[in-house]
Structures are given as structure tokens and as C-alpha cells.
Amino acid sequence: MFLSKKTKYEKIRDSERVHTSTYSLRYFHERVPKHEMREEGMPADAAYQLGHDELNLDGNPSLNVASFVTTWMEPGARKIIDENLHKNFIDHDEYPQTSEVQNRVVNMLSRLYNSPSDKVSVGTSTVGSSEAVMLGLLAHKWTWKKRQEAKGKPTDKPNLVMGADVHVVWEKFAKYFDVEPRIVPMEVDRFVLTAEKVAKNIDENTICVGAVAGTTFTGQSDPIKEINELLVKVKKDKGWDIPIHIDGASGGFVVPFVHPDLEWDFRLEQVKSINVSGHKYGLVYPGIGWLVFRDEADLPEDLIFDVNYLGGDMPTFTLNFSKGSGMVLAQYYNFLRLGRSGYRAIMTNILDNARYLAERLQATGKFGLLNASKVLPIVTVKLEDTSKFTVFELSAKLRETGWIVPAYTLPANAQSISVLRIVAKENFSRDMADLLYKDIVNACEALGQGKGHKVVKLIKDKRKLGHGHEHSHIAC
Ligand SMILES: *Cc1c(COP(=O)(O)O)cnc(C)c1O
């Protein structure tokens, strides 16, 4: 992950140690080390040219169909971001209007998620969904602990019930905050959670049930309504008031616009908190996420810290402290600019283009589509015939045409299935779908004739996606 053992550093090749300039040769000739800070600086245009040239070696974000994260914003949004780069978001007393904007966005989201009109929703901006998930689960852990203490019951064995379709942040939370993860495995014909499996895993030490609206693996959704019905019944029968936290990182900006009748949000009684990534289908650059609680009572006051040393009294509920204001303001810009109809039009278009590609791939007879439910605009396919080549080889072959399309193995007990995943974003046009389709078909043809490179090792690399899934599987 990071360099560098200093001793080894002395031994590495010259080209690893110093820059070999390209265009920046126009500005300087001296040797510029890569891993140690020079005594002397350099002119601004030289530093710019050097950094700029190096970053050209990154992949092309427009051809990156691996990631959900926004790669383009309007000039107006960039202007707002640029004008506010120098404001530390956490200085609420100094920048009260920026805080006010955050609160408005939280209110807009709570309404978008149908929070009950007789409750006061609260929430916060975060760096992304990962921080938001951790904060949401912390709140539920705290509430559970207080309730157990009040009953004179032990508080040393909290657990968290979720499916193997969760993002790695859920397992991170369990590990970092010492909560037993109870992960319901997938099956070869089921890639989401079921209410029945939840029923088998909950008990009075369950701090929360996690459900995903749009999983990173297949883009499907957990059966949130059924899980809610189960937990409402459990509350009545056994007195266990188990909240649901919805991970709407990707789905939170798609479902409300294209599937408004799907009940996945605060319309369901046990759904107490929802997170969403502003930098995914919220259409804002990274990093911005949001966490919304159904009711202020769902966020324990103990977890809110008041800080007074920046002037005024400032309540904070975050894991980190300082961060930029730009993306909070950019989210507000998008809400003003697009309105609900703008988001609806964009999401509908993205979904249509994803479906178009899915249908074309299916029509070849070579691919099986895993996410027929189409909650998210992603295309997850497996190869029907793996005797000649695998999705890993196909993914590597597609790199030759510039496409970054990840291949990965599903978590247990569906690990016999390997898939290729294409995430459609706003920039994914029909032309682009056609081009990608053509390149996939050509790549399959070449691989079928033995013109690929063997990438057996890549199978191990599925964690490059950032969705490492070392699940500890539990019986259920
Ligand atoms: C992307 C994603 C996350 C992590 O979100 P970040 O905003 O990248 O921190 C969590 N859960 C799901 C379902 C996701 O798709």
C-alpha cells in the first residue's frame, strides 16, 4: 500500500528514484527525486507540467465502467466548488450559510425518502457512504446498549445481521466497533438477503439489520419490505425493537426517481436510517455522502459532540473533523439545477442504456444476466460457456481497447459464479453501449481462438474492486 522501507530505497532503480522528464524538460534539467522532498522548489508551471504529465498515465475515467463514482459535473457546479475550496466545512460558526445548505440538503433527502410528517428527521453530510454507514450503525449500537442497560441485561455481545451482498464497509464496522457480524451467505440462485434468513439470525442482541438498496455485486435489492414486516412482527411478539439501516449508497438516488412505488424507505416502520453516496448517482464529484435518520430520537444525543473552540456552539456527529465544503455545496447545486424531474430524466436514461446493453449481450447467447430485476443501471453477466476462457480473461482483454470492466467471483456460497460488471453512469451513451458491445464480442471471438493471455492469477485480484469479502460464514 505504501512505500517505503528506507534501506531498500537505496537499492532501487534510478528511474524509480528520480523523474525522467517529458514535457517538463522545457522547464528544468536537474534530477527530481520521486520519494524525498528536495531542498529547492521549482517554478509553478514546471510543477504543474510534471504532475499533469504523470497523471496522464491514469486510466480514462470516461471508459471506467467499474466505478459508480461521478466523473463529470457542469461548469456551474465546478465554479461553486472552486469558489469555496478555502472553506473548511466543519467551521460552522464561521460559515453558517454553508451549514445551512447542508441542513437543507438533509431535509430534501428526508422528504425524498418519505420521512413521516409527524417526526423530525435529522442527518448529516459525510465523506461518503462508508462514513455514513459507520455513523448510522454506531447510533443503533448505542440505542441497543442503552436499552439493554435499562433492562439490566448484558451488553457485551452485540450482533449485526446482514447479507453477503453488503459492501465491505459493513464488515469494517463490525471489526472496528467490535460487533459480531452475522452474514447470511448467497446461494448460486440467490444473491440477496431473505426475511426468512433474517428471522433465523436475529435475537435480543441484534443492534440492527442491514439491507441494501442496489448491491454492488449484482445491483439487486434486498427484500426490504418483507424484512420490515418480519421485524414489526418480532417487535410485537417478542418486544425486540430491531432497526433496519438501508445502504442506499447507489440505489438512494435511483429508486426514488424511477421506482417511486417501491417501498424501501421511511414509509417502512423499522427503517430508521438511510445512507446514500452523493458522489454516485447523486451526480457529485467524490467525496460526499449523506446519512438521514427517520426521527431525531433515533440518533442518541450522547453521540453528538458540542465543540466550542471555533466560536459558538457547534454540534458534530462525524468520524472525521475537517473537510472541504465544495461537495456539500455541489450537491445543493444539483438539487436546485436538476430538480426531481431532472434526476428522473437522467436516471431513466441511464437505466435504458444499461438495459439496452444487457439485452444485446444476452442476445449473443454467450452471457447470462444476473440482475434481471434492474433496480440499478448496472449490467452483471456471467459467461454461459467457460470452457474456452473466463470473465477474468475477458476483462483483461477489454483493457486492450481501453475499457476498465471488472470481473470478480461472488461471495460464498455463490463462489462458483464469476461475473463481469458494467456500471452505467450518466456519460454512458447509446453509442458507448454499442462500442462496448462490439469490443466485448470481438474480445470473446479472439479469446475463443486462443488469442488471449492467461490471467489465472487475476482471480485472486477480485479484491482490487475494493469489495473484499472475507466473510465469516454463519450457519443459517
Ligand atoms: C459504494 C458503496 C458503498 C461505499 O460508499 P462510499 O461512498 O464509496 O464510501 C457502500 N455501500 C454500497 C452498497 C456501495 O455501493
The ligand as a Tripos MOL2 file, in Angstrom:
@<TRIPOS>MOLECULE
LIG
   15    15     1     0     0
SMALL
NO_CHARGES

@<TRIPOS>ATOM
      1 C1        -20.1570    2.4370   -2.8970 C.3       1 LIG1
      2 C2        -20.8790    1.7330   -1.8490 C.ar      1 LIG1
      3 C3        -20.5280    1.8960   -0.5010 C.ar      1 LIG1
      4 C4        -19.3480    2.7400   -0.0800 C.3       1 LIG1
      5 O1        -19.6260    4.0540   -0.4050 O.3       1 LIG1
      6 P1        -18.5220    5.2120   -0.4470 P.3       1 LIG1
      7 O2        -19.3710    6.4010   -0.7360 O.co2     1 LIG1
      8 O3        -17.5950    4.8680   -1.5420 O.co2     1 LIG1
      9 O4        -17.8710    5.2620    0.8900 O.co2     1 LIG1
     10 C5        -21.2900    1.2620    0.4520 C.ar      1 LIG1
     11 N1        -22.3340    0.5020    0.1110 N.ar      1 LIG1
     12 C6        -22.7130    0.3170   -1.1760 C.ar      1 LIG1
     13 C7        -23.9210   -0.5220   -1.4820 C.3       1 LIG1
     14 C8        -21.9970    0.9400   -2.2040 C.ar      1 LIG1
     15 O5        -22.3810    0.7580   -3.4620 O.3       1 LIG1
@<TRIPOS>BOND
     1     1     2 1
     2     2     3 ar
     3     2    14 ar
     4     3     4 1
     5     3    10 ar
     6     4     5 1
     7     5     6 1
     8     6     7 2
     9     6     8 1
    10     6     9 1
    11    10    11 ar
    12    11    12 ar
    13    12    13 1
    14    12    14 ar
    15    14    15 1
@<TRIPOS>SUBSTRUCTURE
     1 LIG1         1 GROUP 0 **** ****
